[in-house]
Amino acid sequence: MLTALCVNVIMPLLNQKPMDRLTEAYKPKYLQLVDIIRRDILSGKLKEGDKLLSENEMKQRYDVSSTTVRKCIDILKNDGLISRYQGVGTFVKAKHVERSLKKVLSFTNNMEQVGLTPSTDVLEKKIIVGHGKYLERLDLESGASILRLKRLRFGNGIPMMLETRYINIKYCPDIINKDLSGSLYQIYEEGYGITLLGAKQHLRIIFLTDNEAGLLHCGKSTPAYLVTGVTYSDNMWPMEYEESLYRGDEYEFFVEVGF
């Protein structure tokens, strides 16, 4: 009777497959892992912005090697299903953030429009003596002071944009004393009664430097949009000159013609 009991208990256990063990012997393990994660993404089990397991967690859960996990991640990344951020993790890829070239829109509002939570690290705010193109773009005389503001902008904690703005303090003399981690457009309007009307901008594709790539948590080979230009108030005051880097793998710029 003891023998029968042992058989009844042990045999079902032996016949059970580990829940997450890869079992298709005819297919390489990394492709089996790709199939599992792709299925979870396409079925909605893993949603946009969800964080995937770490490499070590995948190794333990699926009983595979580091090489298998890395091959799997590379394929999913190349297929556009996931994004990997150095020091942060791997996430189910969200849709590109769309930004219109036709209208003035703050980063804060842009993030909120696409359902991301904006945040900012102020890297530098410093009054400098303007020179060269900055004086020319802001229509200032030689020796005039301007505010140089460098900020790293985030959406849901992911670095999205690295911006440098040269602000014409002729129209907002004490702006350096304000909290510059939020929307400058809101500061202009609420603090100085200045409404921004439009901008004259140029856009081109560049490759990031080591420092820029490090700040944006992406590879040096990642392309970026460089946006430069002047933003004007409703009475055509040149308020700021911008030099901003937008991640090419996160942004999509568009323009409407003929409307």
Residue frames relative to the residue before (quaternion, step in Angstrom):
aa qw qx qy qz dx dy dz
M 1.0000 0.0000 0.0000 0.0000 0.00 0.00 0.00
L 0.6258 0.5327 -0.3275 0.4663 3.57 1.08 -0.80
T 0.6361 0.5330 -0.3233 0.4548 3.56 1.06 -0.84
A 0.6561 0.5112 -0.3093 0.4610 3.57 0.94 -0.87
L 0.6434 0.5246 -0.3182 0.4577 3.57 1.01 -0.83
C 0.6497 0.5156 -0.3162 0.4605 3.57 0.95 -0.87
V 0.6475 0.5170 -0.3179 0.4609 3.57 0.97 -0.85
N 0.6694 0.5182 -0.2969 0.4419 3.57 0.93 -0.95
V 0.6963 0.4586 -0.2695 0.4818 3.59 1.08 -0.71
I 0.7340 0.4654 -0.2413 0.4317 3.56 0.82 -1.04
M 0.6504 0.5615 -0.3399 0.3823 3.60 0.87 -0.89
P 0.6531 0.4930 -0.3452 0.4596 3.66 0.87 -0.74
L 0.6328 0.5343 -0.3342 0.4498 3.57 1.04 -0.75
L 0.6624 0.5043 -0.3088 0.4600 3.57 0.97 -0.81
N 0.6875 0.4952 -0.2781 0.4526 3.55 1.10 -0.71
Q 0.5761 0.5930 -0.3825 0.4124 3.61 1.22 -0.32
K 0.3221 -0.7187 0.5820 0.2025 3.56 -1.05 0.79
P 0.5340 -0.5918 0.4745 0.3734 3.63 -0.99 0.68
M 0.5977 -0.6361 0.3465 0.3436 3.56 -0.81 1.03
D 0.8202 0.2225 -0.0941 0.5185 3.57 0.88 -0.88
R 0.4057 0.7205 -0.4742 0.3022 3.58 1.22 0.31
L 0.4038 -0.6911 0.5398 0.2607 3.59 -0.98 0.82
T 0.0998 -0.8617 0.4974 -0.0119 3.58 -0.64 1.12
E 0.5830 0.5945 -0.3888 0.3944 3.61 1.20 -0.26
A 0.2671 -0.8245 0.4800 0.1362 3.54 0.05 1.36
Y 0.6542 0.5450 -0.3180 0.4170 3.61 1.08 -0.64
K 0.7317 0.3821 -0.2123 0.5231 3.60 1.24 -0.32
P 0.5446 -0.6188 0.4427 0.3529 3.63 -0.92 0.83
K 0.5978 -0.6188 0.3762 0.3437 3.55 -1.01 0.84
Y 0.6487 0.5296 -0.3475 0.4219 3.59 0.94 -0.76
L 0.6490 0.4978 -0.3171 0.4801 3.59 1.13 -0.63
Q 0.5968 0.5396 -0.3583 0.4736 3.57 1.12 -0.59
L 0.6619 0.5000 -0.3009 0.4704 3.56 0.99 -0.86
V 0.5938 0.5505 -0.3486 0.4721 3.59 1.09 -0.72
D 0.6598 0.5234 -0.3080 0.4425 3.58 0.89 -0.96
I 0.6587 0.5208 -0.3095 0.4463 3.58 0.94 -0.90
I 0.7178 0.4419 -0.2651 0.4682 3.57 0.78 -1.02
R 0.6271 0.5288 -0.3408 0.4594 3.60 1.01 -0.79
R 0.6418 0.5228 -0.3228 0.4590 3.59 0.96 -0.84
D 0.6620 0.5090 -0.3070 0.4566 3.59 0.95 -0.86
I 0.6550 0.4993 -0.3119 0.4737 3.59 1.08 -0.73
L 0.7143 0.4660 -0.2662 0.4491 3.58 0.80 -1.02
S 0.6679 0.4918 -0.3006 0.4709 3.58 1.15 -0.58
G 0.5190 -0.6479 0.4122 0.3754 3.57 1.24 -0.32
K 0.4213 0.6914 -0.4791 0.3389 3.58 1.26 0.05
L 0.7173 0.2148 -0.1503 0.6456 3.54 1.18 -0.72
K 0.1876 -0.8212 0.5351 0.0646 3.58 -0.61 1.15
E 0.7047 -0.4368 0.3430 0.4416 3.55 -1.31 0.28
G 0.8076 0.2571 -0.2055 0.4892 3.55 -0.87 0.99
D 0.5088 0.6369 -0.4347 0.3827 3.62 1.22 -0.20
K 0.3922 -0.7193 0.5291 0.2209 3.53 -1.06 0.81
L 0.3778 -0.7188 0.5389 0.2238 3.57 -0.93 0.92
L 0.6420 -0.4899 0.4096 0.4243 3.54 -1.30 0.23
S 0.5305 -0.6056 0.4765 0.3533 3.56 -1.18 0.51
E 0.7007 -0.4535 0.3292 0.4415 3.57 -1.27 0.23
N 0.6791 0.4895 -0.2959 0.4601 3.58 0.88 -0.93
E 0.6419 0.5211 -0.3223 0.4609 3.58 1.02 -0.79
M 0.6477 0.5034 -0.3182 0.4752 3.60 1.02 -0.78
K 0.6195 0.5482 -0.3419 0.4459 3.58 0.99 -0.81
Q 0.7042 0.4590 -0.2662 0.4718 3.56 0.89 -0.94
R 0.6894 0.5056 -0.2923 0.4285 3.57 0.85 -0.92
Y 0.7979 0.2888 -0.1380 0.5108 3.57 0.94 -0.92
D 0.3847 -0.7489 0.4644 0.2749 3.59 1.31 0.04
V 0.4706 0.6479 -0.4508 0.3943 3.56 0.78 1.09
S 0.5747 -0.6007 0.4386 0.3414 3.55 -1.31 0.18
S 0.6720 -0.4701 0.3825 0.4256 3.55 -1.34 0.17
T 0.6270 0.5479 -0.3347 0.4412 3.58 1.01 -0.82
T 0.6407 0.5273 -0.3183 0.4584 3.58 0.98 -0.84
V 0.6651 0.5001 -0.3050 0.4632 3.57 0.90 -0.93
R 0.6807 0.5007 -0.2998 0.4428 3.59 0.87 -0.92
K 0.6263 0.5224 -0.3351 0.4718 3.59 1.02 -0.76
C 0.6410 0.5312 -0.3093 0.4597 3.56 0.99 -0.88
I 0.6782 0.4941 -0.2903 0.4601 3.58 0.86 -0.98
D 0.6320 0.5376 -0.3332 0.4479 3.59 1.00 -0.81
I 0.6634 0.5032 -0.3083 0.4600 3.59 0.95 -0.87
L 0.6745 0.4922 -0.2960 0.4638 3.59 0.87 -0.93
K 0.6367 0.5173 -0.3238 0.4713 3.57 1.08 -0.75
N 0.6698 0.4947 -0.2946 0.4689 3.60 0.94 -0.89
D 0.6584 0.4978 -0.2971 0.4801 3.57 1.17 -0.59
G 0.4950 -0.6938 0.4058 0.3302 3.57 1.29 -0.06
L 0.4900 0.6844 -0.4201 0.3391 3.59 1.21 0.37
I 0.7984 0.1657 -0.0767 0.5737 3.59 1.14 -0.56
S 0.2171 -0.7308 0.6266 0.1616 3.53 -1.36 0.29
R 0.1920 -0.7816 0.5854 0.0973 3.55 -1.03 0.83
Y 0.0935 -0.8013 0.5908 0.0110 3.57 -0.82 1.04
Q 0.4739 -0.6974 0.4653 0.2694 3.55 -0.70 1.15
G 0.8421 0.1625 -0.1411 0.4945 3.53 -0.88 1.00
V 0.6938 0.4382 -0.2721 0.5026 3.60 1.27 -0.05
G 0.5719 -0.5842 0.3941 0.4200 3.58 0.79 -1.00
T 0.5074 -0.6144 0.5074 0.3278 3.54 -1.36 -0.21
F 0.0815 -0.8262 0.5568 -0.0249 3.55 -0.79 1.08
V 0.5457 -0.5454 0.5092 0.3814 3.52 -1.28 0.44
K 0.4538 -0.7378 0.4337 0.2483 3.53 -0.67 1.12
A 0.3027 -0.7202 0.5978 0.1800 3.52 -0.97 0.94
K 0.6459 -0.4916 0.3954 0.4299 3.55 -1.27 0.22
H 0.6065 -0.5404 0.4266 0.3978 3.56 -1.19 0.48
V 0.4479 -0.6419 0.5465 0.2978 3.54 -1.16 0.65
E 0.2440 -0.7826 0.5570 0.1328 3.56 -0.66 1.09
R 0.0196 -0.7885 0.6146 -0.0142 3.55 -1.01 0.86
S 0.3635 -0.7527 0.5145 0.1912 3.53 -0.75 1.10
L 0.3568 -0.7142 0.5647 0.2090 3.53 -1.13 0.75
K 0.6118 0.6088 -0.3241 0.3873 3.54 1.28 -0.17
K 0.8132 0.1985 -0.0863 0.5403 3.60 1.09 -0.57
V 0.5306 -0.6049 0.4929 0.3310 3.53 -1.30 0.48
L 0.1103 0.7861 -0.5965 0.1186 3.57 -0.75 1.07
S 0.4000 -0.7250 0.5045 0.2446 3.57 -0.75 1.02
F 0.6276 -0.5304 0.4136 0.3921 3.56 -1.23 0.51
T 0.6329 0.5531 -0.3265 0.4324 3.57 0.94 -0.92
N 0.6980 0.4565 -0.2738 0.4791 3.59 0.83 -0.96
N 0.6168 0.5565 -0.3390 0.4414 3.57 1.04 -0.76
M 0.6592 0.4996 -0.3013 0.4745 3.58 0.96 -0.91
E 0.6705 0.5042 -0.3000 0.4540 3.57 0.89 -0.92
Q 0.6127 0.5669 -0.3451 0.4291 3.59 1.06 -0.69
V 0.7604 0.3527 -0.1943 0.5096 3.57 1.01 -0.77
G 0.5997 -0.6325 0.3329 0.3599 3.57 1.26 0.35
L 0.5373 0.5966 -0.4198 0.4232 3.59 1.19 0.49
T 0.4211 -0.6957 0.5239 0.2535 3.56 -1.14 0.65
P 0.2779 -0.7933 0.5175 0.1600 3.62 -0.52 1.14
S 0.0820 0.7560 -0.6491 0.0225 3.52 -1.24 0.56
T 0.2107 -0.8020 0.5556 0.0603 3.56 -1.21 0.49
D 0.1652 -0.7126 0.6686 0.1340 3.54 -1.22 0.69
V 0.2604 -0.7449 0.5940 0.1566 3.58 -0.74 1.06
L 0.2233 -0.8135 0.5288 0.0934 3.58 -0.44 1.23
E 0.7956 -0.0763 0.0711 0.5967 3.58 1.11 -0.67
K 0.0937 0.7344 -0.6721 0.0077 3.54 -1.18 0.66
K 0.1505 0.8090 -0.5298 0.2054 3.52 -0.43 1.28
I 0.3670 -0.6944 0.5756 0.2276 3.54 -1.02 0.86
I 0.0089 0.8022 -0.5954 0.0445 3.58 -0.73 1.06
V 0.5066 -0.5906 0.5154 0.3591 3.53 -1.31 0.27
G 0.4211 -0.7366 0.4745 0.2344 3.54 -0.64 1.13
H 0.0095 -0.7945 0.6071 -0.0026 3.55 -1.18 0.56
G 0.8598 0.2105 -0.1171 0.4502 3.51 -1.34 0.24
K 0.8669 -0.0633 0.0655 0.4900 3.51 -1.00 -0.97
Y 0.6062 0.5759 -0.3717 0.4032 3.60 1.08 -0.62
L 0.6458 0.4894 -0.3135 0.4952 3.60 1.01 -0.79
E 0.6600 0.5180 -0.3090 0.4478 3.55 0.93 -0.90
R 0.6861 0.4883 -0.2927 0.4530 3.60 0.84 -0.96
L 0.7487 0.3849 -0.2138 0.4955 3.58 1.01 -0.76
D 0.4189 -0.7435 0.4371 0.2842 3.57 1.34 0.21
L 0.4165 0.6947 -0.4652 0.3570 3.56 0.90 1.01
E 0.4939 -0.6558 0.4882 0.2960 3.52 -1.23 0.53
S 0.6816 -0.4870 0.3580 0.4124 3.55 -1.27 0.44
G 0.7866 0.3074 -0.2440 0.4767 3.56 -0.96 0.92
A 0.4945 0.6629 -0.4323 0.3593 3.59 1.24 -0.13
S 0.3974 -0.7174 0.5262 0.2248 3.58 -1.13 0.72
I 0.0474 -0.7711 0.6343 0.0276 3.54 -1.17 0.67
L 0.4318 -0.6766 0.5278 0.2779 3.57 -1.26 0.38
R 0.1732 -0.7556 0.6228 0.1061 3.56 -0.83 1.02
L 0.0294 -0.8105 0.5827 -0.0530 3.54 -0.65 1.20
K 0.0545 -0.7886 0.6125 0.0000 3.55 -0.72 1.13
R 0.0445 0.8152 -0.5719 0.0807 3.55 -0.79 1.06
L 0.2564 -0.7127 0.6313 0.1666 3.53 -1.23 0.65
R 0.1611 -0.8232 0.5427 0.0428 3.57 -0.57 1.20
F 0.1790 -0.8083 0.5596 0.0379 3.55 -0.96 0.97
G 0.1246 -0.7329 0.6583 0.1180 3.53 -1.33 0.47
N 0.8189 -0.0768 -0.0134 0.5687 3.59 -0.49 1.21
G 0.7244 -0.4626 0.2372 0.4528 3.56 1.02 0.85
I 0.6069 0.5355 -0.3548 0.4681 3.59 1.29 -0.01
P 0.4512 -0.6831 0.4914 0.2970 3.65 -0.78 0.93
M 0.1256 -0.8268 0.5479 0.0199 3.57 -0.69 1.13
M 0.8201 0.0224 0.0586 0.5687 3.56 0.97 -0.88
L 0.1621 -0.7397 0.6461 0.0959 3.53 -1.16 0.76
E 0.0001 0.8489 -0.5251 0.0603 3.55 -0.39 1.21
T 0.0992 -0.7324 0.6683 0.0840 3.50 -1.29 0.59
R 0.0397 -0.8019 0.5959 -0.0180 3.56 -0.75 1.08
Y 0.2067 -0.7425 0.6279 0.1082 3.53 -1.05 0.88
I 0.1341 -0.8546 0.5016 0.0091 3.53 -0.18 1.36
N 0.4137 -0.7107 0.5266 0.2156 3.52 -0.96 1.00
I 0.1623 -0.8384 0.5146 0.0775 3.60 -0.04 1.27
K 0.3756 0.7039 -0.4960 0.3428 3.57 1.27 0.21
Y 0.7659 0.3518 -0.1758 0.5087 3.58 1.07 -0.76
C 0.7705 0.1686 -0.1144 0.6040 3.61 1.26 -0.17
P 0.1068 -0.8916 0.4350 0.0664 3.58 0.73 1.15
D 0.7811 0.3172 -0.1846 0.5051 3.63 0.99 -0.67
I 0.2812 0.8066 -0.4888 0.1772 3.59 1.17 0.38
I 0.5690 0.6089 -0.3834 0.3981 3.60 1.13 -0.53
N 0.6642 0.5128 -0.2974 0.4555 3.59 1.17 -0.51
K 0.6075 0.5666 -0.3533 0.4301 3.59 1.24 -0.14
D 0.5881 -0.5444 0.4546 0.3888 3.55 -1.32 0.27
L 0.1158 -0.8446 0.5225 0.0145 3.56 -0.31 1.28
S 0.4567 0.6888 -0.4493 0.3393 3.57 1.17 0.49
G 0.6831 0.4601 -0.2856 0.4900 3.57 1.27 -0.13
S 0.7834 -0.3105 0.2467 0.4786 3.56 -1.17 -0.63
L 0.3813 -0.7133 0.5440 0.2233 3.56 -0.75 1.08
Y 0.6036 0.5772 -0.3567 0.4187 3.56 1.04 -0.76
Q 0.6587 0.5006 -0.2977 0.4762 3.55 1.05 -0.81
I 0.6248 0.5315 -0.3302 0.4671 3.58 1.07 -0.75
Y 0.6355 0.5262 -0.3306 0.4583 3.58 0.92 -0.88
E 0.7200 0.4670 -0.2578 0.4439 3.57 0.82 -1.00
E 0.7529 0.4024 -0.2228 0.4708 3.57 0.78 -1.02
G 0.7357 0.4335 -0.2381 0.4628 3.58 1.02 -0.75
Y 0.8265 0.1933 -0.0613 0.5252 3.57 1.06 -0.71
G 0.4647 -0.7055 0.4329 0.3146 3.59 1.24 0.08
I 0.4990 0.6513 -0.4163 0.3919 3.57 1.21 0.55
T 0.1394 -0.7819 0.6047 0.0596 3.56 -0.79 1.06
L 0.3598 -0.7347 0.5341 0.2131 3.56 -0.86 0.96
L 0.2876 -0.7982 0.5167 0.1151 3.53 -0.84 1.06
G 0.7855 -0.2232 0.2012 0.5410 3.58 0.79 -0.96
A 0.2835 -0.7538 0.5723 0.1542 3.53 -1.33 -0.01
K 0.2509 -0.7010 0.6417 0.1840 3.51 -1.32 0.48
Q 0.0694 0.8468 -0.5115 0.1282 3.55 -0.25 1.29
H 0.2260 -0.7182 0.6393 0.1563 3.49 -1.37 0.44
L 0.1139 -0.7850 0.6068 0.0497 3.57 -1.11 0.74
R 0.1385 0.7757 -0.6099 0.0840 3.55 -0.96 0.88
I 0.4901 -0.6575 0.4955 0.2864 3.56 -1.26 0.43
I 0.0179 0.7825 -0.6220 0.0229 3.56 -0.97 0.89
F 0.3853 -0.6599 0.5685 0.3048 3.54 -1.33 0.02
L 0.5210 -0.6910 0.4199 0.2735 3.55 -0.95 0.96
T 0.4528 -0.6260 0.5523 0.3131 3.54 -1.25 0.50
D 0.6968 -0.4481 0.3355 0.4485 3.59 -1.25 0.19
N 0.6748 0.5022 -0.2952 0.4532 3.58 0.90 -0.93
E 0.6661 0.5000 -0.2972 0.4669 3.58 0.92 -0.91
A 0.6540 0.5088 -0.3088 0.4670 3.57 0.97 -0.88
G 0.6362 0.5348 -0.3247 0.4514 3.57 1.04 -0.77
L 0.6690 0.4944 -0.2979 0.4683 3.57 0.94 -0.87
L 0.7377 0.4076 -0.2207 0.4908 3.58 1.02 -0.80
H 0.4008 -0.7558 0.4423 0.2692 3.59 1.34 0.12
C 0.6080 0.5144 -0.3921 0.4605 3.57 0.83 0.94
G 0.6584 -0.5341 0.3604 0.3889 3.55 -1.27 0.28
K 0.6231 -0.5609 0.3964 0.3743 3.54 -1.19 0.59
S 0.6676 0.5123 -0.3013 0.4485 3.58 1.10 -0.65
T 0.4807 0.6693 -0.4437 0.3523 3.60 1.26 -0.11
P 0.3635 -0.7298 0.5275 0.2386 3.62 -0.77 0.94
A 0.1195 -0.7813 0.6091 0.0656 3.55 -1.20 0.53
Y 0.4172 -0.6534 0.5640 0.2845 3.53 -1.28 0.45
L 0.1547 -0.7541 0.6308 0.0974 3.57 -0.85 0.97
V 0.0718 -0.7914 0.6071 -0.0038 3.54 -0.63 1.20
T 0.0249 0.7863 -0.6157 0.0456 3.57 -0.76 1.06
G 0.4027 0.7270 -0.5026 0.2381 3.55 -1.13 0.56
V 0.5078 -0.6426 0.5015 0.2787 3.51 -1.37 0.16
T 0.2095 -0.7484 0.6179 0.1192 3.55 -1.08 0.85
Y 0.2076 -0.8121 0.5423 0.0567 3.55 -0.87 1.08
S 0.4664 -0.6440 0.5300 0.2947 3.53 -1.25 0.56
D 0.6940 -0.4859 0.3270 0.4188 3.57 -1.28 0.13
N 0.7043 0.3716 -0.2837 0.5343 3.60 1.23 -0.20
M 0.5745 -0.6642 0.3183 0.3572 3.52 1.34 0.65
W 0.3244 0.6906 -0.5624 0.3187 3.57 1.00 0.78
P 0.3696 -0.6994 0.5534 0.2606 3.65 -0.91 0.79
M 0.1965 -0.8476 0.4868 0.0773 3.58 -0.16 1.30
E 0.8148 -0.0867 0.0962 0.5651 3.58 0.93 -0.79
Y 0.2528 -0.7111 0.6312 0.1789 3.51 -1.29 0.52
E 0.1991 -0.8249 0.5275 0.0416 3.55 -0.74 1.13
E 0.0033 -0.7314 0.6815 0.0228 3.52 -1.25 0.72
S 0.1200 0.8377 -0.5123 0.1467 3.57 0.06 1.31
L 0.2331 -0.7507 0.6068 0.1179 3.53 -1.13 0.82
Y 0.1085 -0.7841 0.6107 0.0230 3.54 -0.67 1.18
R 0.5002 -0.6625 0.4608 0.3139 3.59 -0.86 0.90
G 0.4216 -0.7369 0.4764 0.2289 3.55 -0.73 1.09
D 0.6830 0.4727 -0.2931 0.4734 3.60 1.16 -0.50
E 0.7083 0.4276 -0.2631 0.4963 3.60 1.26 -0.02
Y 0.7616 0.3750 -0.1850 0.4951 3.59 1.13 -0.61
E 0.0729 -0.7474 0.6577 0.0584 3.48 -1.32 0.52
F 0.1923 -0.7904 0.5744 0.0911 3.59 -0.56 1.15
F 0.0103 -0.8009 0.5987 -0.0012 3.56 -1.05 0.72
V 0.1523 -0.7675 0.6165 0.0873 3.52 -1.27 0.46
E 0.2794 -0.7365 0.5932 0.1660 3.57 -1.09 0.77
V 0.1228 -0.8065 0.5779 0.0240 3.55 -0.83 1.01
G 0.8275 0.2797 -0.1897 0.4484 3.56 -1.03 0.80
F 0.5632 0.5896 -0.3996 0.4189 3.59 1.21 0.28
